[in-house]
Amino acid sequence: MGIHISAELSEGDLARLLNELLPMTLDLDPLGVDSGGRWIRFNEPTLVDFVPNRGLRVQTSAQLQWTALGIKVPVSVTNVELFFEPLIGSDERGPKLLFRPEIKAADFKHLPGFADRALTSLINKALAVQGDILGWHMGESMQHTVPLPPNLTPVSAFAMAAGEVSVEVKERSFLLHLDVELQFSRQRKDAAEITEEDGEEPLEATEGAADTDEAVREHPGES
């Protein structure tokens, strides 16, 4: 047994979220020797556009800092096209909604084309790691078990959990569809309950009948 929930994330909601997310600086070598030396800072979005059945396209600009032979080299990126694709993933805790960012195009000033492609690939690898974090873990959020009071028997608890999940990209919004599974838990029945439900007599009555049969065999003439 379950219920179906549909939620819409509108263009205005996404614009507000993006304005809260950007500007943002991404360390491109957080655990390496150049930590803090190589980074890219994405600026405020200049254009937000839905791509039906695919995701969200964001136009912005950026500043990049790179290191070459120990020297910090600043690079201006006048035009960056970021793409956010909604994905449904899952792990041991259940389904989760992810928004994985990726650079589709970038104009790195004063860099040759092959360096553009290599740099874009490196930045996208760093963004992919963030995309696995950026999202909503529905399996964990929707997992609830509520114990019921002991004067309700044999019902012991009410539970809910996330089921099937899907997401649609429309012309001006995201639509999220979520099935929520509902269940009541019952206590284990004892032996007396099982016997009575099966239509059998309790154990004490059966023993009494055996005593009566034994008395008839010992005094056959008395009846």
C-alpha positions as CSV (number, residue, x, y, z in Angstrom):
1,M,0.0,0.0,0.0
2,G,1.3,3.5,-0.8
3,I,0.6,7.0,-2.0
4,H,1.9,9.0,-5.0
5,I,3.4,12.4,-4.6
6,S,4.2,14.9,-7.4
7,A,6.2,18.1,-6.7
8,E,7.1,20.9,-9.1
9,L,10.3,23.0,-9.0
10,S,9.5,26.1,-11.0
11,E,11.7,28.4,-13.0
12,G,11.5,31.0,-10.2
13,D,12.5,28.5,-7.5
14,L,15.5,27.3,-9.6
15,A,16.6,30.9,-10.3
16,R,16.5,31.6,-6.6
17,L,18.5,28.5,-5.8
18,L,21.1,29.3,-8.4
19,N,21.5,32.8,-7.1
20,E,22.2,31.3,-3.7
21,L,24.6,28.7,-5.2
22,L,26.6,31.1,-7.3
23,P,29.1,32.7,-7.1
24,M,31.0,29.6,-6.1
25,T,34.7,28.6,-6.0
26,L,35.8,25.1,-6.7
27,D,39.2,23.9,-5.5
28,L,40.6,21.8,-8.4
29,D,43.2,20.0,-6.2
30,P,41.8,19.9,-2.7
31,L,44.0,17.1,-1.5
32,G,47.2,17.7,-3.5
33,V,50.3,19.8,-3.1
34,D,48.6,22.7,-5.1
35,S,45.6,22.8,-2.8
36,G,44.3,26.4,-2.9
37,G,46.6,27.2,-5.9
38,R,44.4,25.8,-8.6
39,W,40.8,26.9,-8.6
40,I,37.9,28.1,-10.7
41,R,35.3,30.6,-9.5
42,F,31.9,30.6,-11.2
43,N,30.1,34.0,-11.2
44,E,26.4,34.8,-11.0
45,P,24.2,33.3,-13.7
46,T,23.4,35.6,-16.7
47,L,20.9,33.2,-18.3
48,V,18.9,30.2,-17.1
49,D,17.2,28.0,-19.7
50,F,15.3,24.7,-19.5
51,V,16.1,22.0,-22.0
52,P,13.1,19.7,-22.1
53,N,13.7,16.0,-21.2
54,R,17.4,16.8,-20.5
55,G,18.2,19.4,-17.8
56,L,19.0,23.0,-17.0
57,R,21.4,25.2,-19.0
58,V,23.1,28.1,-17.2
59,Q,25.2,30.8,-18.8
60,T,27.8,32.5,-16.6
61,S,31.5,33.6,-16.6
62,A,34.4,32.5,-14.4
63,Q,37.9,33.2,-13.2
64,L,40.5,30.5,-13.2
65,Q,43.8,30.3,-11.4
66,W,46.3,27.7,-12.5
67,T,49.9,27.0,-11.5
68,A,52.8,26.5,-14.0
69,L,56.3,25.8,-12.6
70,G,55.2,27.1,-9.2
71,I,53.8,30.4,-10.7
72,K,50.1,31.2,-10.3
73,V,48.6,32.1,-13.6
74,P,45.1,33.8,-13.7
75,V,42.8,33.1,-16.6
76,S,39.6,34.9,-17.5
77,V,36.7,32.8,-18.8
78,T,34.3,35.2,-20.5
79,N,31.6,32.6,-21.3
80,V,30.8,29.4,-19.5
81,E,27.9,27.1,-20.3
82,L,27.0,25.0,-17.2
83,F,24.6,22.1,-17.6
84,F,22.7,20.6,-14.6
85,E,21.2,17.2,-15.4
86,P,18.8,15.7,-12.8
87,L,19.5,12.0,-12.1
88,I,17.9,9.4,-9.9
89,G,20.6,7.4,-8.1
90,S,20.4,4.9,-5.2
91,D,22.5,3.3,-2.5
92,E,22.0,1.3,0.6
93,R,19.9,4.1,2.1
94,G,17.5,4.2,-0.9
95,P,16.8,6.5,-3.9
96,K,18.3,10.0,-4.2
97,L,17.8,12.9,-6.6
98,L,21.1,14.4,-7.9
99,F,21.8,17.5,-10.0
100,R,25.1,16.8,-11.7
101,P,26.8,19.9,-13.1
102,E,29.0,19.8,-16.2
103,I,30.7,22.4,-18.4
104,K,29.5,22.1,-21.9
105,A,31.4,25.0,-23.4
106,A,34.0,27.5,-22.0
107,D,36.0,30.3,-23.6
108,F,39.4,30.3,-21.9
109,K,41.3,33.4,-23.0
110,H,44.8,33.0,-24.4
111,L,44.7,29.2,-24.3
112,P,45.0,26.9,-27.3
113,G,42.1,24.6,-28.2
114,F,43.8,21.4,-26.9
115,A,44.4,23.1,-23.5
116,D,40.8,24.2,-23.4
117,R,39.6,20.6,-23.8
118,A,42.0,19.2,-21.2
119,L,41.2,21.9,-18.7
120,T,37.4,21.5,-19.3
121,S,37.8,17.7,-18.7
122,L,39.7,18.2,-15.4
123,I,37.1,20.7,-14.1
124,N,34.2,18.4,-15.1
125,K,35.8,15.6,-13.1
126,A,35.9,17.8,-10.0
127,L,32.3,18.9,-10.6
128,A,31.2,15.3,-10.9
129,V,32.3,14.6,-7.4
130,Q,30.3,17.6,-6.2
131,G,27.3,16.4,-8.2
132,D,27.2,13.2,-6.2
133,I,26.8,15.3,-3.1
134,L,24.5,18.0,-4.5
135,G,20.9,16.7,-4.2
136,W,18.3,15.2,-2.0
137,H,18.6,11.7,-0.4
138,M,14.9,10.8,-0.5
139,G,15.5,7.3,0.8
140,E,16.9,8.6,4.1
141,S,14.4,11.6,4.4
142,M,11.3,9.5,3.8
143,Q,12.3,6.5,6.0
144,H,10.3,6.7,9.2
145,T,9.0,4.2,11.8
146,V,6.6,5.3,14.5
147,P,6.0,3.0,17.4
148,L,2.4,2.8,18.5
149,P,1.2,2.8,22.1
150,P,1.0,-0.6,23.9
151,N,-2.7,-0.4,24.4
152,L,-3.1,-1.0,20.6
153,T,-2.7,-4.7,19.9
154,P,-1.5,-6.5,18.0
155,V,-0.4,-3.5,15.9
156,S,3.0,-2.3,17.0
157,A,4.3,0.4,14.6
158,F,3.6,2.5,11.5
159,A,6.3,2.7,8.8
160,M,6.9,4.7,5.6
161,A,9.6,4.5,3.0
162,A,10.5,5.9,-0.4
163,G,9.5,3.7,-3.4
164,E,9.8,4.4,-7.1
165,V,11.2,7.8,-8.1
166,S,11.3,9.6,-11.4
167,V,11.9,13.2,-12.6
168,E,10.7,15.1,-15.7
169,V,12.2,18.2,-17.3
170,K,9.5,20.4,-18.7
171,E,9.8,23.7,-20.6
172,R,9.8,25.8,-17.5
173,S,10.0,23.4,-14.5
174,F,11.2,20.1,-13.0
175,L,8.5,17.6,-12.0
176,L,9.4,15.0,-9.4
177,H,7.3,11.9,-8.9
178,L,7.6,9.8,-5.8
179,D,5.9,6.7,-4.5
180,V,5.7,6.4,-0.7
181,E,5.2,2.9,0.7
182,L,3.1,2.7,3.9
183,Q,2.9,-0.3,6.3
184,F,1.6,-1.3,9.7
185,S,3.7,-3.8,11.7
186,R,2.0,-6.4,13.8
187,Q,3.3,-8.3,16.8
188,R,3.9,-12.0,16.5
189,K,1.0,-14.1,17.6
190,D,1.3,-16.5,20.6
191,A,0.4,-20.2,20.4
192,A,-3.0,-19.7,21.9
193,E,-4.0,-17.1,19.3
194,I,-2.9,-19.3,16.4
195,T,-4.8,-22.3,17.8
196,E,-8.0,-20.4,18.3
197,E,-7.9,-18.9,14.8
198,D,-7.3,-22.3,13.3
199,G,-10.5,-23.6,14.9
200,E,-8.8,-26.0,17.3
201,E,-9.6,-26.4,21.0
202,P,-7.0,-25.1,23.5
203,L,-4.5,-27.6,24.9
204,E,-6.3,-27.8,28.3
205,A,-9.6,-28.9,26.7
206,T,-7.8,-31.6,24.8
207,E,-6.2,-33.0,27.9
208,G,-9.6,-33.1,29.7
209,A,-11.1,-35.1,26.8
210,A,-8.3,-37.7,27.1
211,D,-9.1,-38.1,30.9
212,T,-12.8,-38.8,30.1
213,D,-12.0,-41.4,27.5
214,E,-9.7,-43.2,30.1
215,A,-12.5,-43.2,32.7
216,V,-15.0,-44.9,30.3
217,R,-12.5,-47.7,29.5
218,E,-12.0,-48.4,33.2
219,H,-15.8,-48.5,34.0
220,P,-17.5,-49.7,30.8
221,G,-20.8,-50.5,32.6
222,E,-21.4,-47.0,34.0
223,S,-22.9,-44.6,31.6
